[in-house]
Amino acid sequence: MKNTIKSLTLILAVIMLQQTTAKAQVKNTLPAKENIEIHPDHYNTIKINGLNIFYREAGAKDAPTVLLLHGYPTSSHMFRNLIPILSKKYHVIAPDLPGFGFSDAPDHLKFEYTFDNLANTMQGFIDKLGLKRFALYVFDYGAPTGYRLALANPEKITGVISQNGNAYEEGLSTGWNPIQKYWKDASQVNRDALKNFVSKESTWFQYHEGASDASLIAPETYTLDQHFLDRPGNIEIQLDLLKDYRTNVALYPKFQAYFRDQKPMMLAVWGSQDPYFLPAGAEAYKRDNPNASVKFYRTGHFALETHYKEIGADILLFLSKLPK
């Protein structure tokens, strides 16, 4: 009997030891808490100059801030995969510009859709949120909008990330020829000729042309964009912005002077097969700014759709070297 009790006691001791060892092994194989900590996206709206501006926000508010500015024809939805990567260490804010996404889109006869006005709205946005210092990520239309902010607030900018955000004439492809024709002659005929630019076929083209693997492009992206583009009156909004884009080209010398004078830490992450903004536009940043570096990815205009993991890793490395 005593031997039986001793045997049972020994067996129980071995089982408990095995369980303790197994738990320790499982614990050791789990990522550290900080590596699996998740900062959920928050979806907010704020009133700026009479407009409701929608924005996404994630990450600790006391962490360094990154402001993400989208382009045409999309919205802050384009950052849905990038935000979780950045928000582990940074406070990330991504607004929808007026006329895009979930922000207000007043009739073009009631609101003047110019890039100056987009920038003025974003200036009110950063002022109302009290953003004192931030890294600036710009894409497409976000570039001329964001660079206007940089000109007006150089003390706020800790660094610049340009993802297919152009500031050089050599970066404009022949895809801009019909638009440049409208700049030279703002006739109704030339305006009407650009209506196809807002079509679902054109939106699909912008996502897929040059993409390294089209199967990585989620259909809800261009479908959601087209939903907003198809709202009554939105085509006139987009045609007004296409017409006003000429003012961005006129400001290129001032943007370039900012890069030369301020020399912000800068990273250009570029889809090398973008049908609208050529690699030469990315390389040109290095001509004016010795603190600029360029990385190309074999994909198209919406590089985040196919390469968000690679781009996210490169951005994290870049952000880690910025001043607070």
N, C-alpha and C positions, 0 to 999 in steps of 0.2 A: 504493500500500500504506500509506504513511504517512498519507495522507488518510483511508483507511478506518479505521485505528487511531484517528486523532483523532476521527472521527465516532462510532465505538463508545464511546470514552471519554466523549465529550460526552453521548451517549444514556444511558450508565450513570449519569453524574453527575446528569442530569435526573431519572432514575427514582429514585435514592437521595434526591434532594431532595424529590421528590413524596411518597415514603414517609415521610420524616421529618416533612414538613408534615402529612400525614394523621394520623400518630400523635399529633402535637401537638394537632391539632384534636379528635381523639377524646378525648384526655386532658382537654382543656379542657371538653368537653361532659359528662364524667362528674361526678357529685356529689362534693363533698369527702368525704374518708374518714369524717369524723365524722358526716356525714349518712347514710351507708349502713351504719355500724357496727351490727351486730345483737347484742343481748344475749339469748341463748336462755333460755327458761323452764326452771326447774328444779322438779322435783316431789318434795317431801320429806314425811316424816312425823316428828313429834316427840311424845314422851310427856308429857302434861300432866295432872296429877292422876289418873293411872291410865288416861287416854284417849289413844288414838292420834289426833292431830290432823294432818290433811293440809293442806299449803299449797303455793302456787305462789310462786316467787321469781325475780326477774329484775333485771338492772341491776347496776352497780358497787356493791359493798358499802360503799364509802367515799363514795358520793353521798348526798344527803339522802333520807330514807326516806319512803315513802308506804304506809300500811296501808289495805288495801281490805277492807271488811266487807260481805258479801252479805246478802241477805234471803230471804224466803219466795217461792216454793218451791224456790229455786235453790241455787247453791253458787258457789265461786270460778270455776267455768266461765263465769259471766256476764261475767267480766272478760277473756276470752280475746282480744278485739279491742283493749281499752284498754291492756293491759299492754305490748304492743310499742311503743305510742306513748309511754307514760310512761317506759319503761325505758331509752330513749336517753339520758336525763339524770338519772334517779332510780332509787333502789333500791326496788323494788316488792315488797310481800309481801301475799299474799291467802290467808288460811286458810279452811277449811270449818268452820263452827260444828258443835258436837256435834249429832248427829241429822241432819246434812245431808251431801250429797256423799260424799266418800271418807273423811271422819272417822268415828270410831266412833259407833254409834247404839245404846247399851245399852237394854235394856227400860225402859219408863217406871216400872216398879216398883223398878228397881235404881238409876236415876239420876233425880233430880228435875229435870224440864225446866221451869225458870223462867228468866226473863231475868237474874235475879241470878246464877244458875249459869252461864249462857252468858258473862256478863261476867267471872265469876270464872275461868272457863277461859281466856278471852282475856287476862286479867291474868297468869295463869301463862304464857301463850304469849309475851307481850311481855317478861316478866321473864326467861324462859329463853333467849330470843333476844338478850337484852341491848339492847333498843331504848330508847335514851335520849331521842331526840327524833324526832318523826314528824308528818307531815300525816295527817289522819284522813279517809277517804272512807267515808261510810255510806249504805246503801240499805235501805229497808224495815225488816226486823228488825234489820239492822245498826245502825240509828239508836239505838234504846234501848240496845242492847248497847254501842255506841261511846260514847254520851253518858255512860253509867255509867263507862266508862274515863276520859273527860275529867274527870268530877267527882273521880275518885280520883287522877288524874295530871295536873293542869292544867299543871304545869311541862314535861311531855313534848310537849304539843300545839303544833305550829307553825302550824297552820291547820286548818280544817274544810271539807270538801266534802260537801254533802248532796244526794244524787240521789234525789228522792222519798222522803226520810227525814224523817218527821214528828215534831214536838214541840209541836204546838198542837191544841187540840180543834177549832178551826174548820177544820183540815185533814182531819178525818175525814168521809168521805162517808156517804151512807145505806147504802152497801154494808156498813158495820159494824153495822147495826141488829140482825141475827140474833146477832152475836157479843156485842153489848152486852146483849142479852136473856139470854144465857147467864151473863154477869157478874152480873146481878141475881138470877138464879135458876139455880143450878148443878145443875139436875135432869138425870136421865138422858135425859129426853125432849128437853130443850134441847141437851144434848151430842150426842145422836144426830142432831139436825137439822142439825148442822154437818159431818157426815161427807161430804156432797157437796162441801164446800170442798176436799177432798183428791182429788177425782175427776179423771180425765183431761180431762173437759169443762171443769172449773173452771180447770185449769192452762192449757189452750189459751186460754181466755177471758182470763186474766191477761196472756198474751203479746200477744194480738191486739186486744183492745178498745182503741179509741182510737189504734191504730198508724197512722201517716201512710201507710205503704206496707207492707202485710202480706207482700208478696213478699220483703221484706228479712229477714224473721224465719226463721232457719235451723231446720228441723224437728228437728234433733238437740237443740236447747235444751229445749223442753218435753218431748221424748221422754226425754231423760236425767233431767230432773227427776222425771218420772212414774215412771221406773224405781226411783228411790230412794224416792219416796213409797209405792210399792206393796210395799216390803219388809215381811215379816211384823212386825206390831206397830207399824209406823211411824205408822199413823193415830192411835193413842193418844198418841204423842209429839206430833203436831201439834195434837191437841185440847187437850192439856195446855198447850201454848204459847199457843193461842188464849185459853184461860181466863186464863192469867197475864198476857196483854197488858194487862189492866186495871191492873196495877201500873205499867206505862209511863205510862198516862194520869195516874195519881196522882203520878208523878214529873215530869210536865211543868213544874210551877212551879219545881222545882229545876233542871231543864235550862235553863229560861228565865232563872233567876237567874244561872246560869253564863255565859250569853251576855251578860247585863248587866254582870256583875262582871268577867269575864275579857276580854270584848270580843275574842275571837279573830278573826283574819282569816277570813272565811267566804264561800263561794260555794255558792249553791243552784242546781243544774242540774236542771230539773224538766220531766218530760213533762206538758204542760198538760192532757192528756185522760186522765189516770190515773183509773180508776174507783173507786179506794180513797182516794187522798191528793190532796186538792184544791189548786189553785193558792193558795188563801188560806193554806194551811199554809206555803207557800214565802215569800209576802209577809210573813208574821208575823215571820220572822227579823229583818227590817229594823226592826221595832218595838222589839226588845230589844237589837239590836247595830248600832251605827252603822258597823261594819266589814263588815257583810253586804251582799252583792250577789246579785241573782237573775237567772237567765236561763231563759226558757221555750223549749221546743221542741215543735212541734206533733206530738205523739206520745203514746203511752200509758205504762203503768207501767214497762215495760222499755225505757227510752229509749235505752240503749246498743245495742239491737238495730238501731235505725233511724238513730241519730245519733251513733255512736261517734266518727266523725271530727270532727264539730263540737264535741262535748262534750270530746273529747281535746284539741283546740286551745285551748278555753276554759280547761281545767284547767291546761295547760302555762303559759299566760299568768299564771294565778292563782298557780301554784307558784313562778314566777320572782320574785314579789314578796315571798315569805315569808322570815322570818328563818331562819337556818340552825339 
